[in-house]
Amino acid sequence: MGAFDVALSPDALARLGMYYSLLTRWNDRLHLVAPCAPEEFATRHVLESLLLLKHLPHGAKIADIGSGGGLPIIPCLVVRDDLEATLIESSAKKTVFLREALAAVGRRGTIVARRFEEIEAPEVQFVSCRALDRFIPKIPELTAWAPDGATLLLFGGEAVKEKLPNAKAYLVPGSEKRYLFRTRINTD
């Protein structure tokens, strides 16, 4: 799809439509995403989330921190059924939404209703995060928590780059200040 370099099958488009429909029904109660038009949701939320796919090899295991409304991981699971995901969300109400959303799009994932700091990191090769409360101050905790050798895939602005100076930054298409940052956790 244009600048995002993503091809979506008719099945993936239908599943993403089901996900959007469910999310909009739950959004008033849980504030999963800022209200926006369907076109903006498709671009800013779904296509941005799918930027992760270029960094995930076949069969990748990924932990998504602060999954909330399912972004970025649910769109990725819709498009790639080979991925194994652990969705970590501290809000019990949002984990109910996540279970419903995964069922609605016909995908599975392990959902953990805890803060990432309260659990041991699952055995994964990748850790993603897109919208975590107080994200910038938590980056050192997140890097310490992630398994050795894991690759962090974090969405954010320039402030993230300051916390992760060795990260590779990929500018989000159509944005001047939003990036996907990729960095590997040292195995020392």
C-alpha positions in Angstrom: 0.0 0.0 0.0 1.9 3.0 -1.3 4.7 4.4 0.7 4.3 1.6 3.3 5.2 -1.1 0.8 2.6 -3.5 2.1 0.4 -5.8 0.0 -2.7 -7.0 1.7 -4.8 -10.0 0.6 -8.6 -9.7 0.5 -8.8 -11.9 3.6 -6.4 -9.7 5.5 -8.4 -6.6 4.5 -11.6 -8.3 5.7 -10.0 -9.3 9.0 -8.6 -5.8 9.5 -12.1 -4.4 8.9 -13.5 -6.7 11.6 -10.8 -5.5 13.9 -11.5 -1.8 13.2 -15.2 -2.4 13.7 -14.7 -4.1 17.1 -12.2 -1.5 18.2 -14.6 1.4 17.4 -17.3 -0.3 19.4 -15.0 -0.6 22.5 -13.2 2.7 22.1 -15.7 4.9 24.0 -15.4 2.8 27.1 -11.7 2.0 27.1 -10.0 4.8 25.1 -8.0 2.4 23.0 -7.0 5.0 20.4 -7.6 8.7 19.8 -10.8 9.1 17.8 -10.1 9.4 14.1 -11.6 8.9 10.7 -11.4 5.3 9.2 -8.8 6.5 6.6 -6.6 7.9 9.4 -6.9 4.8 11.4 -5.9 2.7 8.4 -2.8 4.8 7.8 -1.7 6.0 11.2 -2.5 2.9 13.1 -2.7 -0.2 10.8 -0.1 0.6 8.1 2.3 2.1 10.7 2.0 -1.1 12.7 2.7 -3.2 9.7 6.1 -1.6 9.4 7.2 -4.2 11.9 6.8 -7.0 9.4 10.0 -6.0 7.5 11.9 -6.7 10.7 10.3 -10.1 11.6 11.5 -13.3 10.0 9.2 -16.2 9.4 8.2 -17.8 12.7 9.3 -14.9 14.8 8.4 -14.8 18.5 7.5 -11.3 19.7 6.4 -9.7 23.0 4.2 -6.6 22.6 4.3 -4.3 25.6 1.3 -2.1 26.4 -0.8 -3.8 23.8 -4.0 -1.8 24.8 -5.9 -1.6 21.6 -3.8 -4.3 19.9 -1.4 -2.0 18.1 1.0 -2.8 16.6 0.6 -6.5 17.1 -2.9 -7.4 16.0 -2.5 -6.0 12.4 0.8 -7.9 12.2 -0.9 -11.2 13.3 -3.7 -10.6 10.8 -1.2 -10.3 7.9 1.3 -13.0 9.1 -0.1 -16.1 10.7 3.4 -17.5 11.3 4.1 -15.1 14.1 3.9 -16.1 17.8 2.9 -13.2 20.0 2.7 -12.5 23.7 0.5 -9.4 24.4 1.4 -7.7 27.7 -1.2 -5.2 29.0 -1.6 -4.0 32.6 -5.3 -3.0 32.2 -7.6 -6.0 32.8 -10.4 -4.4 30.8 -8.1 -3.9 27.8 -7.1 -7.6 28.0 -10.7 -8.5 27.6 -10.8 -6.4 24.4 -7.6 -8.1 23.2 -9.1 -11.6 23.7 -12.2 -10.5 21.7 -10.1 -8.9 19.0 -7.9 -11.9 18.5 -10.9 -14.2 18.3 -12.7 -11.8 15.9 -9.7 -11.9 13.5 -9.1 -15.6 13.9 -5.7 -15.4 15.5 -4.1 -16.6 18.7 -1.7 -15.0 21.1 -0.8 -15.3 24.8 -2.3 -12.4 26.8 -0.7 -11.4 30.0 -2.7 -9.0 32.3 0.3 -7.5 34.1 2.8 -4.7 33.8 5.9 -5.9 32.0 8.0 -5.0 35.0 6.1 -7.5 37.1 6.8 -10.5 35.0 9.7 -12.4 33.6 10.3 -11.7 29.9 9.0 -14.5 27.7 11.4 -16.3 25.4 11.1 -14.1 22.4 13.5 -12.7 19.7 11.6 -9.4 19.4 10.0 -6.9 21.7 7.6 -4.2 20.3 6.0 -1.2 21.9 4.0 1.6 20.4 1.9 3.4 23.0 3.1 2.8 26.6 2.2 5.2 29.3 5.2 7.2 30.4 7.2 5.5 27.7 10.4 7.6 27.6 11.3 7.1 31.3 10.5 3.3 30.9 13.0 2.7 28.1 15.9 1.8 30.4 13.6 -0.7 32.3 12.4 -2.1 29.0 15.9 -2.7 27.7 16.9 -4.3 31.0 13.8 -6.5 31.0 14.1 -7.7 27.4 15.8 -11.1 26.8 19.5 -11.0 25.9 19.9 -10.9 22.2 16.3 -9.7 21.5 15.7 -6.9 19.1 13.6 -4.0 20.3 11.2 -2.5 17.8 9.9 0.7 19.3 7.7 3.5 17.8 8.3 7.1 18.9 9.9 10.4 18.3 13.2 12.1 18.7 13.2 11.5 22.5 13.4 7.8 22.0 16.5 8.3 19.9 18.1 10.1 22.8 17.5 7.1 25.1 18.6 4.6 22.4 21.6 6.3 20.7 22.7 3.1 18.9 19.2 2.4 17.5 18.6 2.4 13.8 15.7 4.9 13.1 13.2 4.4 10.2 11.1 7.4 9.5 7.4 6.5 9.3 6.1 7.3 5.8 4.2 10.5 5.6 5.6 11.7 9.0 8.3 14.2 9.8 8.9 13.1 13.4 7.6 9.6 14.0 10.0 6.7 13.8 10.3 3.0 14.2 13.5 2.3 16.2 15.4 -1.0 16.0 18.1 -1.9 18.4 19.5 -5.2 19.7 19.9 -6.0 23.4 23.5 -6.8 24.1 24.2 -10.4 25.0 27.1 -9.6 27.4 
